[in-house]
């Protein structure tokens, strides 16, 4: 979904490697969820660019954390 407001929001994305379930939360409410066919990614991460959509993030990030669980 597209968001047109200019307010700050708290976004969280989670991935469960066992079930392959991906979930996106906006301000604590789940807004999207699916199961990945295969989400293995041996390469590096790129923040703010989506090469498969040919688009770039146009906004500000206040805090970014990437945590790998056990």
N, C-alpha and C positions, 0 to 999 in steps of 0.2 A: 504494500500500500504506500502511496505517496503522502508525505506530510508537508504541509505548506506553512505551518506556524513557525515562528522564529524563537520560540521558547527553548530553554535547556531541557533536555530529557536524559534519563538514565537508561541506557541500553545494555542488555546482557545477552550474550550468546553462549549456549552450552552445547557440548557434544559428549555423548556417552559412547565410548569406544566398544563396549560390550554389546549394547543394543543397536548401535549406530543411529541413535535418535538425536536430532538437532532441534534446538528450541531457541527462539528469540523472544526476549522480554523487553517491553518498553514501560518504564516507570513502574516496574513490579508486576505488570499484567502480561500474560503470555499473548503474543500477537501472531506467532507462526510456529509451526512444528511439523517435522516430517522425519522420514527415515532415509538415510543416505544409502545408496547402493554400495559405495565404497568411498570412504573419506580419508584414506591414507594419503598423506602429503609429505613426501620426503624432502621437498625443496624448502626455500626460504619463504617467509611471510611478507606480504606487501600490504601496508595499511593505506587506505585512501584511493586505491586504484582497482578497477575491475576489468581486466583485459578481455574477459569473455563477454562483457557488456559494452566495451569500449567507452567507459565512463569513469569519472573521477569524483571523489567526495568533495563537495563544495560546502564547507562549514568549518566549525572549530571543534576540537577535542579538548576536554578539560582533564581527563584522566583515562589512561588506557592500561589495562592489566591483562596479561596472558599467563594463565596458570595451568600447568600440566599436572593432573592428578596421578595417583599411584598406578 
